[in-house]
Amino acid sequence: MQETTGKVQEIIENDIWGTVKDFLDLGIQFGKGEKEINITIGLILLLVVAFLTTSFLLKWLRYLFTRKMEVDDKNKFISVFKFLRYLIYLIVIVFTMSAAGINITILLTASAALFVGLGLALQEIFQDVIGGIFIIVDKSLSVGDIIEVDGKVGKVFEIKLRTTRCITRDDKVIIIPNHKFISELVYNYTQNHRTTRESVKIGVAYGSDVALVTKLLEEAVHSQKGILKSPKPFVLFEDFGDSALLFSVNFFINDSFSDPRIKSAIRYKLDDSFRANQITIPFPQRDVHLFQQQPFQHVNTGKINDEK
């Protein structure tokens, strides 16, 4: 019984496994000595298995990462996963070649400078992509939001992995790199809700009837289309300025994007009503006083007489 078992084991090791091993070792040889490279059937099969396994794991991770996202957000990650797939494939090839006994030191040394330069060149692009991922995952920005970046106000109409596109109040498109949303201060007017509070500031001359000014300011916003009745508009007496009494009328609107037109209409109304009620809107004035210790004296240098 033991003899039979030993013969079967010997047949398996020497004949069957030996034949398989010889088949896997078939291939092409390049170079000699330490620089020798053998491309065998076994190495190719190992790469194929590694690629299939990696592809399956990436698909599973992609499903796990995007399963709760909307269809549009899922589509935005296609390019990211493609890039990651190629990067991981490259790593798998290098490790598989190293495991197969191929010396990859020369290859890594030759490509080190290339990878460093490529990394520096793509640094900002990586920041933009990471910013885009954060925007999509944490929903800090959505299509339709009204934002202010670098003093420019725009309405978001497209969010991509690298850039976000907005249209300004003068119908111009601005393309914003996504890293600005994670590294700089950005105002989002409509993230919490669509209602925003706006104001129009105005100054009136000293001695004006402040009660009448308050009444005219309230009337101007109550009759203006686009201003909400609730929350109720209100007037603030802000300060005693250098040359004017400073007021502001505050109101609430649902469309911050059309805010300049509403403010302009209110200013037209205020100008008409202030003129009708003899309320002056002052402008800065300065009185210049000259002080001298002695009377002014004209000095004749005699140059005119000399010329004559």
Salt bridges, closest charged atoms under 4 A:
ASP73 OD1 - LYS76 NZ 3.63
ASP73 OD2 - LYS139 NZ 2.80
ASP128 OD2 - ARG162 NH1 3.82
ASP128 OD1 - HIS179 ND1 2.55
ASP150 OD2 - LYS180 NZ 3.46
GLU158 OE2 - LYS160 NZ 3.90
GLU158 OE1 - ARG165 NE 3.82
ASP170 OD2 - LYS172 NZ 3.90
GLU184 OE2 - LYS180 NZ 3.25
GLU198 OE1 - LYS263 NZ 3.67
GLU238 OE2 - LYS201 NZ 3.09
ASP259 OD2 - ARG169 NH2 3.77
ASP259 OD2 - LYS263 NZ 3.49
ASP271 OD2 - ARG275 NE 3.02
